[in-house]
Amino acid sequence: MKIIYHLQEIRTEKQLTMRELADRSSVSRTEISDIENGKIDVKLTTLCLLAEALGVPSDKLYSTEK
C-alpha cells in the first residue's frame, strides 16, 4: 500500500507558500518540499503539525493506494 500526500494541493488551495507553512507549523521548508515530492515518509507528529497549521484534519493530508 502506498501513501499519497495531498499537502501541496491543500497548501496551494489555502494560498500558502512553503515558507509560510513552515513558519506556521515549525516544520522546515525543506521537509515540506520533500514530503510534497514524495521523497520522505512523514512522522505522525509532523503530519499533525502540518494539519493544524493548515486548519484541516490530519487524515485529509493523505490517502492510500493499493
HTML snippet that shows the backbone in 3Dmol.js (N, CA, C, O; Angstrom):
<script src="https://3Dmol.org/build/3Dmol-min.js"></script>
<div id="view" style="width:600px;height:400px;position:relative"></div>
<script>
const pdb = `
ATOM      1  N   MET A   1       0.850  -1.175   0.000  1.00  0.00           N
ATOM      2  CA  MET A   1       0.000   0.000   0.000  1.00  0.00           C
ATOM      3  C   MET A   1       0.895   1.237   0.000  1.00  0.00           C
ATOM      4  O   MET A   1       1.847   1.318   0.776  1.00  0.00           O
ATOM      5  N   LYS A   2       0.594   2.181  -0.854  1.00  0.00           N
ATOM      6  CA  LYS A   2       1.360   3.414  -0.975  1.00  0.00           C
ATOM      7  C   LYS A   2       0.560   4.563  -0.369  1.00  0.00           C
ATOM      8  O   LYS A   2      -0.652   4.663  -0.564  1.00  0.00           O
ATOM      9  N   ILE A   3       1.254   5.425   0.366  1.00  0.00           N
ATOM     10  CA  ILE A   3       0.605   6.600   0.936  1.00  0.00           C
ATOM     11  C   ILE A   3       0.856   7.776   0.003  1.00  0.00           C
ATOM     12  O   ILE A   3       1.994   8.041  -0.386  1.00  0.00           O
ATOM     13  N   ILE A   4      -0.200   8.468  -0.345  1.00  0.00           N
ATOM     14  CA  ILE A   4      -0.108   9.638  -1.211  1.00  0.00           C
ATOM     15  C   ILE A   4      -0.469  10.863  -0.363  1.00  0.00           C
ATOM     16  O   ILE A   4      -1.531  10.913   0.256  1.00  0.00           O
ATOM     17  N   TYR A   5       0.427  11.840  -0.349  1.00  0.00           N
ATOM     18  CA  TYR A   5       0.195  13.042   0.449  1.00  0.00           C
ATOM     19  C   TYR A   5      -0.410  14.144  -0.422  1.00  0.00           C
ATOM     20  O   TYR A   5       0.006  14.356  -1.561  1.00  0.00           O
ATOM     21  N   HIS A   6      -1.390  14.830   0.134  1.00  0.00           N
ATOM     22  CA  HIS A   6      -2.097  15.903  -0.564  1.00  0.00           C
ATOM     23  C   HIS A   6      -1.691  17.270  -0.009  1.00  0.00           C
ATOM     24  O   HIS A   6      -2.441  18.242  -0.104  1.00  0.00           O
ATOM     25  N   LEU A   7      -0.515  17.323   0.559  1.00  0.00           N
ATOM     26  CA  LEU A   7      -0.056  18.544   1.211  1.00  0.00           C
ATOM     27  C   LEU A   7       0.022  19.719   0.245  1.00  0.00           C
ATOM     28  O   LEU A   7      -0.476  20.803   0.550  1.00  0.00           O
ATOM     29  N   GLN A   8       0.634  19.519  -0.904  1.00  0.00           N
ATOM     30  CA  GLN A   8       0.787  20.622  -1.858  1.00  0.00           C
ATOM     31  C   GLN A   8      -0.572  21.127  -2.349  1.00  0.00           C
ATOM     32  O   GLN A   8      -0.794  22.333  -2.456  1.00  0.00           O
ATOM     33  N   GLU A   9      -1.457  20.211  -2.638  1.00  0.00           N
ATOM     34  CA  GLU A   9      -2.798  20.571  -3.099  1.00  0.00           C
ATOM     35  C   GLU A   9      -3.518  21.447  -2.076  1.00  0.00           C
ATOM     36  O   GLU A   9      -4.086  22.483  -2.423  1.00  0.00           O
ATOM     37  N   ILE A  10      -3.489  21.025  -0.824  1.00  0.00           N
ATOM     38  CA  ILE A  10      -4.181  21.773   0.229  1.00  0.00           C
ATOM     39  C   ILE A  10      -3.459  23.092   0.505  1.00  0.00           C
ATOM     40  O   ILE A  10      -4.097  24.126   0.702  1.00  0.00           O
ATOM     41  N   ARG A  11      -2.136  23.050   0.519  1.00  0.00           N
ATOM     42  CA  ARG A  11      -1.355  24.267   0.762  1.00  0.00           C
ATOM     43  C   ARG A  11      -1.652  25.326  -0.299  1.00  0.00           C
ATOM     44  O   ARG A  11      -1.835  26.499   0.027  1.00  0.00           O
ATOM     45  N   THR A  12      -1.701  24.920  -1.555  1.00  0.00           N
ATOM     46  CA  THR A  12      -1.967  25.892  -2.617  1.00  0.00           C
ATOM     47  C   THR A  12      -3.422  26.373  -2.596  1.00  0.00           C
ATOM     48  O   THR A  12      -3.695  27.527  -2.927  1.00  0.00           O
ATOM     49  N   GLU A  13      -4.355  25.499  -2.210  1.00  0.00           N
ATOM     50  CA  GLU A  13      -5.749  25.931  -2.048  1.00  0.00           C
ATOM     51  C   GLU A  13      -5.857  27.035  -0.994  1.00  0.00           C
ATOM     52  O   GLU A  13      -6.666  27.954  -1.120  1.00  0.00           O
ATOM     53  N   LYS A  14      -5.029  26.925   0.041  1.00  0.00           N
ATOM     54  CA  LYS A  14      -5.029  27.911   1.125  1.00  0.00           C
ATOM     55  C   LYS A  14      -4.149  29.113   0.782  1.00  0.00           C
ATOM     56  O   LYS A  14      -4.012  30.039   1.581  1.00  0.00           O
ATOM     57  N   GLN A  15      -3.554  29.090  -0.415  1.00  0.00           N
ATOM     58  CA  GLN A  15      -2.702  30.169  -0.921  1.00  0.00           C
ATOM     59  C   GLN A  15      -1.521  30.461  -0.004  1.00  0.00           C
ATOM     60  O   GLN A  15      -1.208  31.613   0.294  1.00  0.00           O
ATOM     61  N   LEU A  16      -0.872  29.378   0.437  1.00  0.00           N
ATOM     62  CA  LEU A  16       0.305  29.493   1.291  1.00  0.00           C
ATOM     63  C   LEU A  16       1.552  29.047   0.537  1.00  0.00           C
ATOM     64  O   LEU A  16       1.509  28.083  -0.228  1.00  0.00           O
ATOM     65  N   THR A  17       2.637  29.734   0.750  1.00  0.00           N
ATOM     66  CA  THR A  17       3.917  29.275   0.228  1.00  0.00           C
ATOM     67  C   THR A  17       4.479  28.236   1.194  1.00  0.00           C
ATOM     68  O   THR A  17       3.999  28.095   2.319  1.00  0.00           O
ATOM     69  N   MET A  18       5.492  27.520   0.747  1.00  0.00           N
ATOM     70  CA  MET A  18       6.149  26.564   1.647  1.00  0.00           C
ATOM     71  C   MET A  18       6.723  27.281   2.856  1.00  0.00           C
ATOM     72  O   MET A  18       6.642  26.777   3.976  1.00  0.00           O
ATOM     73  N   ARG A  19       7.302  28.456   2.636  1.00  0.00           N
ATOM     74  CA  ARG A  19       7.892  29.234   3.734  1.00  0.00           C
ATOM     75  C   ARG A  19       6.821  29.627   4.750  1.00  0.00           C
ATOM     76  O   ARG A  19       7.051  29.527   5.955  1.00  0.00           O
ATOM     77  N   GLU A  20       5.668  30.067   4.283  1.00  0.00           N
ATOM     78  CA  GLU A  20       4.583  30.452   5.199  1.00  0.00           C
ATOM     79  C   GLU A  20       4.105  29.251   6.001  1.00  0.00           C
ATOM     80  O   GLU A  20       3.867  29.359   7.204  1.00  0.00           O
ATOM     81  N   LEU A  21       3.964  28.110   5.341  1.00  0.00           N
ATOM     82  CA  LEU A  21       3.543  26.908   6.057  1.00  0.00           C
ATOM     83  C   LEU A  21       4.615  26.477   7.052  1.00  0.00           C
ATOM     84  O   LEU A  21       4.302  26.043   8.160  1.00  0.00           O
ATOM     85  N   ALA A  22       5.856  26.597   6.659  1.00  0.00           N
ATOM     86  CA  ALA A  22       6.958  26.256   7.571  1.00  0.00           C
ATOM     87  C   ALA A  22       6.913  27.135   8.820  1.00  0.00           C
ATOM     88  O   ALA A  22       7.081  26.644   9.936  1.00  0.00           O
ATOM     89  N   ASP A  23       6.689  28.417   8.629  1.00  0.00           N
ATOM     90  CA  ASP A  23       6.609  29.339   9.762  1.00  0.00           C
ATOM     91  C   ASP A  23       5.423  29.018  10.673  1.00  0.00           C
ATOM     92  O   ASP A  23       5.534  29.114  11.896  1.00  0.00           O
ATOM     93  N   ARG A  24       4.306  28.644  10.087  1.00  0.00           N
ATOM     94  CA  ARG A  24       3.101  28.329  10.876  1.00  0.00           C
ATOM     95  C   ARG A  24       3.207  26.994  11.607  1.00  0.00           C
ATOM     96  O   ARG A  24       2.625  26.820  12.677  1.00  0.00           O
ATOM     97  N   SER A  25       3.952  26.051  11.024  1.00  0.00           N
ATOM     98  CA  SER A  25       3.931  24.688  11.542  1.00  0.00           C
ATOM     99  C   SER A  25       5.185  24.274  12.309  1.00  0.00           C
ATOM    100  O   SER A  25       5.177  23.254  12.998  1.00  0.00           O
ATOM    101  N   SER A  26       6.246  25.044  12.199  1.00  0.00           N
ATOM    102  CA  SER A  26       7.553  24.683  12.780  1.00  0.00           C
ATOM    103  C   SER A  26       8.172  23.469  12.089  1.00  0.00           C
ATOM    104  O   SER A  26       9.058  22.823  12.649  1.00  0.00           O
ATOM    105  N   VAL A  27       7.714  23.156  10.885  1.00  0.00           N
ATOM    106  CA  VAL A  27       8.305  22.113  10.051  1.00  0.00           C
ATOM    107  C   VAL A  27       9.124  22.845   8.997  1.00  0.00           C
ATOM    108  O   VAL A  27       8.651  23.818   8.410  1.00  0.00           O
ATOM    109  N   SER A  28      10.344  22.388   8.752  1.00  0.00           N
ATOM    110  CA  SER A  28      11.216  23.123   7.829  1.00  0.00           C
ATOM    111  C   SER A  28      10.665  23.120   6.398  1.00  0.00           C
ATOM    112  O   SER A  28       9.951  22.206   5.987  1.00  0.00           O
ATOM    113  N   ARG A  29      11.017  24.159   5.668  1.00  0.00           N
ATOM    114  CA  ARG A  29      10.605  24.266   4.270  1.00  0.00           C
ATOM    115  C   ARG A  29      11.160  23.106   3.453  1.00  0.00           C
ATOM    116  O   ARG A  29      10.496  22.600   2.548  1.00  0.00           O
ATOM    117  N   THR A  30      12.369  22.694   3.775  1.00  0.00           N
ATOM    118  CA  THR A  30      12.990  21.559   3.084  1.00  0.00           C
ATOM    119  C   THR A  30      12.198  20.282   3.319  1.00  0.00           C
ATOM    120  O   THR A  30      11.973  19.512   2.385  1.00  0.00           O
ATOM    121  N   GLU A  31      11.775  20.051   4.550  1.00  0.00           N
ATOM    122  CA  GLU A  31      10.989  18.857   4.857  1.00  0.00           C
ATOM    123  C   GLU A  31       9.632  18.903   4.158  1.00  0.00           C
ATOM    124  O   GLU A  31       9.158  17.884   3.656  1.00  0.00           O
ATOM    125  N   ILE A  32       9.007  20.074   4.124  1.00  0.00           N
ATOM    126  CA  ILE A  32       7.735  20.214   3.417  1.00  0.00           C
ATOM    127  C   ILE A  32       7.922  19.893   1.938  1.00  0.00           C
ATOM    128  O   ILE A  32       7.109  19.185   1.345  1.00  0.00           O
ATOM    129  N   SER A  33       8.976  20.407   1.355  1.00  0.00           N
ATOM    130  CA  SER A  33       9.273  20.128  -0.050  1.00  0.00           C
ATOM    131  C   SER A  33       9.484  18.635  -0.284  1.00  0.00           C
ATOM    132  O   SER A  33       8.972  18.076  -1.254  1.00  0.00           O
ATOM    133  N   ASP A  34      10.241  17.990   0.610  1.00  0.00           N
ATOM    134  CA  ASP A  34      10.491  16.551   0.472  1.00  0.00           C
ATOM    135  C   ASP A  34       9.204  15.737   0.594  1.00  0.00           C
ATOM    136  O   ASP A  34       9.034  14.740  -0.108  1.00  0.00           O
ATOM    137  N   ILE A  35       8.309  16.151   1.471  1.00  0.00           N
ATOM    138  CA  ILE A  35       7.016  15.466   1.619  1.00  0.00           C
ATOM    139  C   ILE A  35       6.202  15.630   0.338  1.00  0.00           C
ATOM    140  O   ILE A  35       5.660  14.661  -0.192  1.00  0.00           O
ATOM    141  N   GLU A  36       6.125  16.866  -0.151  1.00  0.00           N
ATOM    142  CA  GLU A  36       5.338  17.135  -1.353  1.00  0.00           C
ATOM    143  C   GLU A  36       5.871  16.396  -2.570  1.00  0.00           C
ATOM    144  O   GLU A  36       5.107  16.054  -3.472  1.00  0.00           O
ATOM    145  N   ASN A  37       7.166  16.148  -2.601  1.00  0.00           N
ATOM    146  CA  ASN A  37       7.781  15.454  -3.732  1.00  0.00           C
ATOM    147  C   ASN A  37       7.929  13.956  -3.510  1.00  0.00           C
ATOM    148  O   ASN A  37       8.540  13.264  -4.325  1.00  0.00           O
ATOM    149  N   GLY A  38       7.370  13.447  -2.405  1.00  0.00           N
ATOM    150  CA  GLY A  38       7.372  12.012  -2.136  1.00  0.00           C
ATOM    151  C   GLY A  38       8.737  11.439  -1.819  1.00  0.00           C
ATOM    152  O   GLY A  38       8.978  10.251  -2.031  1.00  0.00           O
ATOM    153  N   LYS A  39       9.634  12.274  -1.311  1.00  0.00           N
ATOM    154  CA  LYS A  39      10.999  11.826  -1.033  1.00  0.00           C
ATOM    155  C   LYS A  39      11.158  11.205   0.351  1.00  0.00           C
ATOM    156  O   LYS A  39      12.096  10.444   0.586  1.00  0.00           O
ATOM    157  N   ILE A  40      10.244  11.527   1.269  1.00  0.00           N
ATOM    158  CA  ILE A  40      10.372  11.014   2.635  1.00  0.00           C
ATOM    159  C   ILE A  40       9.026  10.536   3.160  1.00  0.00           C
ATOM    160  O   ILE A  40       7.969  10.950   2.683  1.00  0.00           O
ATOM    161  N   ASP A  41       9.087   9.667   4.138  1.00  0.00           N
ATOM    162  CA  ASP A  41       7.902   9.275   4.879  1.00  0.00           C
ATOM    163  C   ASP A  41       7.702  10.300   5.985  1.00  0.00           C
ATOM    164  O   ASP A  41       8.665  10.866   6.502  1.00  0.00           O
ATOM    165  N   VAL A  42       6.463  10.530   6.340  1.00  0.00           N
ATOM    166  CA  VAL A  42       6.139  11.568   7.311  1.00  0.00           C
ATOM    167  C   VAL A  42       5.848  10.959   8.674  1.00  0.00           C
ATOM    168  O   VAL A  42       5.099   9.988   8.782  1.00  0.00           O
ATOM    169  N   LYS A  43       6.437  11.526   9.701  1.00  0.00           N
ATOM    170  CA  LYS A  43       6.130  11.105  11.066  1.00  0.00           C
ATOM    171  C   LYS A  43       4.749  11.638  11.435  1.00  0.00           C
ATOM    172  O   LYS A  43       4.332  12.689  10.948  1.00  0.00           O
ATOM    173  N   LEU A  44       4.060  10.927  12.276  1.00  0.00           N
ATOM    174  CA  LEU A  44       2.716  11.327  12.698  1.00  0.00           C
ATOM    175  C   LEU A  44       2.727  12.710  13.339  1.00  0.00           C
ATOM    176  O   LEU A  44       1.820  13.508  13.104  1.00  0.00           O
ATOM    177  N   THR A  45       3.733  12.996  14.136  1.00  0.00           N
ATOM    178  CA  THR A  45       3.796  14.310  14.786  1.00  0.00           C
ATOM    179  C   THR A  45       3.932  15.432  13.752  1.00  0.00           C
ATOM    180  O   THR A  45       3.341  16.500  13.909  1.00  0.00           O
ATOM    181  N   THR A  46       4.705  15.187  12.706  1.00  0.00           N
ATOM    182  CA  THR A  46       4.870  16.177  11.636  1.00  0.00           C
ATOM    183  C   THR A  46       3.555  16.371  10.900  1.00  0.00           C
ATOM    184  O   THR A  46       3.161  17.500  10.608  1.00  0.00           O
ATOM    185  N   LEU A  47       2.888  15.286  10.605  1.00  0.00           N
ATOM    186  CA  LEU A  47       1.599  15.347   9.923  1.00  0.00           C
ATOM    187  C   LEU A  47       0.598  16.155  10.741  1.00  0.00           C
ATOM    188  O   LEU A  47      -0.156  16.955  10.188  1.00  0.00           O
ATOM    189  N   CYS A  48       0.590  15.951  12.029  1.00  0.00           N
ATOM    190  CA  CYS A  48      -0.327  16.691  12.910  1.00  0.00           C
ATOM    191  C   CYS A  48       0.012  18.183  12.943  1.00  0.00           C
ATOM    192  O   CYS A  48      -0.890  19.020  12.932  1.00  0.00           O
ATOM    193  N   LEU A  49       1.298  18.522  12.983  1.00  0.00           N
ATOM    194  CA  LEU A  49       1.710  19.926  12.964  1.00  0.00           C
ATOM    195  C   LEU A  49       1.264  20.608  11.675  1.00  0.00           C
ATOM    196  O   LEU A  49       0.766  21.734  11.700  1.00  0.00           O
ATOM    197  N   LEU A  50       1.446  19.922  10.550  1.00  0.00           N
ATOM    198  CA  LEU A  50       1.062  20.487   9.259  1.00  0.00           C
ATOM    199  C   LEU A  50      -0.451  20.643   9.153  1.00  0.00           C
ATOM    200  O   LEU A  50      -0.942  21.666   8.675  1.00  0.00           O
ATOM    201  N   ALA A  51      -1.179  19.640   9.595  1.00  0.00           N
ATOM    202  CA  ALA A  51      -2.644  19.698   9.548  1.00  0.00           C
ATOM    203  C   ALA A  51      -3.164  20.853  10.400  1.00  0.00           C
ATOM    204  O   ALA A  51      -4.053  21.591   9.977  1.00  0.00           O
ATOM    205  N   GLU A  52      -2.613  21.005  11.583  1.00  0.00           N
ATOM    206  CA  GLU A  52      -3.044  22.094  12.462  1.00  0.00           C
ATOM    207  C   GLU A  52      -2.747  23.453  11.824  1.00  0.00           C
ATOM    208  O   GLU A  52      -3.581  24.358  11.874  1.00  0.00           O
ATOM    209  N   ALA A  53      -1.574  23.596  11.232  1.00  0.00           N
ATOM    210  CA  ALA A  53      -1.198  24.854  10.585  1.00  0.00           C
ATOM    211  C   ALA A  53      -2.094  25.162   9.389  1.00  0.00           C
ATOM    212  O   ALA A  53      -2.340  26.328   9.078  1.00  0.00           O
ATOM    213  N   LEU A  54      -2.578  24.125   8.723  1.00  0.00           N
ATOM    214  CA  LEU A  54      -3.460  24.303   7.569  1.00  0.00           C
ATOM    215  C   LEU A  54      -4.932  24.392   7.956  1.00  0.00           C
ATOM    216  O   LEU A  54      -5.767  24.776   7.136  1.00  0.00           O
ATOM    217  N   GLY A  55      -5.256  24.040   9.200  1.00  0.00           N
ATOM    218  CA  GLY A  55      -6.637  24.085   9.659  1.00  0.00           C
ATOM    219  C   GLY A  55      -7.500  22.978   9.090  1.00  0.00           C
ATOM    220  O   GLY A  55      -8.688  23.169   8.833  1.00  0.00           O
ATOM    221  N   VAL A  56      -6.878  21.794   8.891  1.00  0.00           N
ATOM    222  CA  VAL A  56      -7.618  20.641   8.361  1.00  0.00           C
ATOM    223  C   VAL A  56      -7.348  19.426   9.250  1.00  0.00           C
ATOM    224  O   VAL A  56      -6.338  19.391   9.953  1.00  0.00           O
ATOM    225  N   PRO A  57      -8.237  18.431   9.229  1.00  0.00           N
ATOM    226  CA  PRO A  57      -7.962  17.188   9.956  1.00  0.00           C
ATOM    227  C   PRO A  57      -6.748  16.496   9.324  1.00  0.00           C
ATOM    228  O   PRO A  57      -6.556  16.565   8.110  1.00  0.00           O
ATOM    229  N   SER A  58      -5.950  15.847  10.129  1.00  0.00           N
ATOM    230  CA  SER A  58      -4.728  15.212   9.612  1.00  0.00           C
ATOM    231  C   SER A  58      -5.010  14.159   8.550  1.00  0.00           C
ATOM    232  O   SER A  58      -4.195  13.957   7.650  1.00  0.00           O
ATOM    233  N   ASP A  59      -6.153  13.485   8.643  1.00  0.00           N
ATOM    234  CA  ASP A  59      -6.445  12.450   7.645  1.00  0.00           C
ATOM    235  C   ASP A  59      -6.781  13.023   6.272  1.00  0.00           C
ATOM    236  O   ASP A  59      -6.857  12.277   5.295  1.00  0.00           O
ATOM    237  N   LYS A  60      -6.982  14.327   6.186  1.00  0.00           N
ATOM    238  CA  LYS A  60      -7.225  14.955   4.877  1.00  0.00           C
ATOM    239  C   LYS A  60      -5.915  15.136   4.093  1.00  0.00           C
ATOM    240  O   LYS A  60      -5.936  15.355   2.882  1.00  0.00           O
ATOM    241  N   LEU A  61      -4.789  15.045   4.790  1.00  0.00           N
ATOM    242  CA  LEU A  61      -3.490  15.259   4.152  1.00  0.00           C
ATOM    243  C   LEU A  61      -2.967  14.049   3.387  1.00  0.00           C
ATOM    244  O   LEU A  61      -1.978  14.156   2.663  1.00  0.00           O
ATOM    245  N   TYR A  62      -3.618  12.904   3.540  1.00  0.00           N
ATOM    246  CA  TYR A  62      -3.104  11.704   2.855  1.00  0.00           C
ATOM    247  C   TYR A  62      -4.236  10.772   2.447  1.00  0.00           C
ATOM    248  O   TYR A  62      -5.355  10.851   2.953  1.00  0.00           O
ATOM    249  N   SER A  63      -3.908   9.902   1.530  1.00  0.00           N
ATOM    250  CA  SER A  63      -4.798   8.805   1.164  1.00  0.00           C
ATOM    251  C   SER A  63      -3.908   7.618   0.838  1.00  0.00           C
ATOM    252  O   SER A  63      -2.697   7.767   0.678  1.00  0.00           O
ATOM    253  N   THR A  64      -4.501   6.457   0.742  1.00  0.00           N
ATOM    254  CA  THR A  64      -3.724   5.261   0.438  1.00  0.00           C
ATOM    255  C   THR A  64      -4.124   4.700  -0.916  1.00  0.00           C
ATOM    256  O   THR A  64      -5.259   4.845  -1.370  1.00  0.00           O
ATOM    257  N   GLU A  65      -3.158   4.059  -1.538  1.00  0.00           N
ATOM    258  CA  GLU A  65      -3.377   3.465  -2.847  1.00  0.00           C
ATOM    259  C   GLU A  65      -2.814   2.055  -2.805  1.00  0.00           C
ATOM    260  O   GLU A  65      -1.716   1.832  -2.295  1.00  0.00           O
ATOM    261  N   LYS A  66      -3.565   1.109  -3.339  1.00  0.00           N
ATOM    262  CA  LYS A  66      -3.093  -0.280  -3.343  1.00  0.00           C
ATOM    263  C   LYS A  66      -2.181  -0.520  -4.513  1.00  0.00           C
ATOM    264  O   LYS A  66      -1.681  -1.631  -4.689  1.00  0.00           O
TER     265      LYS A  66
END
`;
const viewer = $3Dmol.createViewer("view");
viewer.addModel(pdb, "pdb");
viewer.setStyle({}, {cartoon: {color: "spectrum"}});
viewer.zoomTo();
viewer.render();
</script>
